[in-house]
């Protein structure tokens, strides 16, 4: 229970849980092959959340901080499949796995200079999706989006919700259904930046 402030390095070899909200300017660095479940609603920590190994599991609504960029390493997993509703974060980066379940991942970049790129795997079901708001940029590799059945949405004035899909790494070029390039909400970036 309780509210943790300025948490930093957490190594979990099996399973651990944190029921209180996390706040402060520090970040959370998750290592170790075990699972860490956070279920305290109202987390507001502003530092980086890094998942190098094992899983960081959102066990309840609003248990991930909307002020924190989440970086999922190759051996890490961000799991929000049991959270029961949308989780909002400040950005997503890395090459690991993000399990959405039937939830929407909300990305709310707060500054125009923010730019994040994710090339790992996203999994979900027909109700899953990604929603982007704010002036910063968020990009995904096309391969990352294969498991997001519910689609993508950018919110805000034209040019504000910068949500990009990087070109595929293979020789063929695929277009995301329902998201034509140049519509002001989803930009397909063939330059790879």
N, C-alpha and C positions, 0 to 999 in steps of 0.2 A: 504494500500500500504506500501511501504518501506520495509526495511530489519530489522528484529528483531534480537537482539543478546542476548544470555544467558537468554532466556525465561524460566520460570519455571512453577509454578502452574497456571492452567487455569480451572476455573469452569464455565460450561455452562449449564443453565437450559432449554434453548429452542434451539436457533440456533445462531451460530456466524461464521464469515468467516475471514480468514487471507490471504491476497493476496500477501504479500511479502515473500521472502525466509527467512528461519530461520537459523542463524549461531551462532557460538561460542562454548564454551566448556560446557555450561549448557544443561539441558535436558528439556523435556516438559512433565508435568504431567497433564493429562486430567481427570477431574472429573465432576460430574453433569450429569443428564440424557439427556441433549441436544446434538446436533451435532455440531462439530467444523470442518469446511471445510478449508483445507490449499491448496492454489492453486499457490503459488509462486515457480516457477521452480528454481532449483539450491540450495535447502536447504542443508546445510553442518554441522548442529549442531552435536556435537560428544557425547553429554550426552544421557542418557537413555530416551526413549519415552515411557511413561506409560499411558495406557488407562484403568482407573478403572471403569468408567461408561460412558454410552452414546457412541457416535461414533466419531472417528477421520476419516475424509473423505479426501482422496487424490483427489482433484478436477482438477488436471492437471498433465501432464507428469512431472516426476522428482520432485514432490512436497514433497516426503518423503526423508529423508536424508539417503544416503548409509553409513554414518558413525555412525548411531544410531541403537542400539538394541531396538526393539519394543516389549513391554510386554503388552499383552491384557488380562485384568482381566476377571473374570467370568461374570461381568455385562457390559463388554466393547465390542466394535466392531471396527475393522479396516476395512474400506470400500474403496477399490480401484477400484470398479466396473465401475466408471465413468471416470477414469483417462485416458483412451484411449490408454495406452501402458504399458509396463513393469515398475514396480516400484522396485527399489533396496534398500534393507536395510541391516544392518550389522548382523542381527540375529532376530529370532522370538521366543518368550517365552510366556507362559501363558496358560489359559484355556478358553478364550473367543471365539469370532467369527471373522473370517477373510473372507470378501466377495471379491472374485477376479473378478467376472464378466467374461469377456473374456480375462483378462490380465494374464501375468505371474508375479509371485512374485520372484524377484531375491534376493538371499541371498549371500552376499559377506563378509564372515568372514575374517578379516584382520590379525589376529594373531593365531598362532598354539594353544595357550592356551584357545582360545574362545570355549565355549561349551554351546549350547542353546537347549532347548527342548520345544516343543509345543504339547499340548494334547487337545486343543479346537477343534472347528469345522471350516473347510475350505469349502467354497462354490464357485462354478464357473460353467461355461458352457464348451462345447467341446473344446473351444480355450484356456481355462485356464491351467496353469501349474506352476511348481516350478522349478527354476533353481538355483543351488548352485555352488559357486566358492570360492576359498581361502582355507587356511590351517586349519581353525577352524572347529569344529563339529556342525552340526545341526541335531536334531532328531525330528521325528513326531510320534505320536501314529498312529497305523493303522486306527483306527476309524476316526482320523482327516482327512485322505486322501480320504475318501469316496466321497467327493464332488469335487475332482480335476480330471476332466475328461481328461485334456490334458497331464497328466503324470508328471514325475520327470526326471531331468537331472542333473548330476554332471559334472563339467568342470574342467580340469586341469590334472596334472600328477597323475598317480595312487597313491592313498593314500592322495592326496591333497584335493580333494573335498569330505570331509567326510559328507555324507548324510545318515542318518540311519532311519530305520523304526522300532519302538519298537513293541514288540509282542502284539497281541490283548489281551484285558483284559478278554475275555470270554474263554470258554473251547476249542473252535475250533481254528485252525491255518489256515490263508488264505495267499496266495502268491499273490503279486501284479503282474498283467499281464504285460509282457514285461520288467520286471526288475528282472532277476534271481539273487539270492544271490551270492556273490563272484565275480562279474564281474568288481570290482575295482571302480565302479561308485556309486552303491547303495548297502549299507550294511544292512542286516537285523539282528538286534541285539536281539537275543532270551533271553539274560540275563537281558534286560530291562534297560541297562545303556548306 
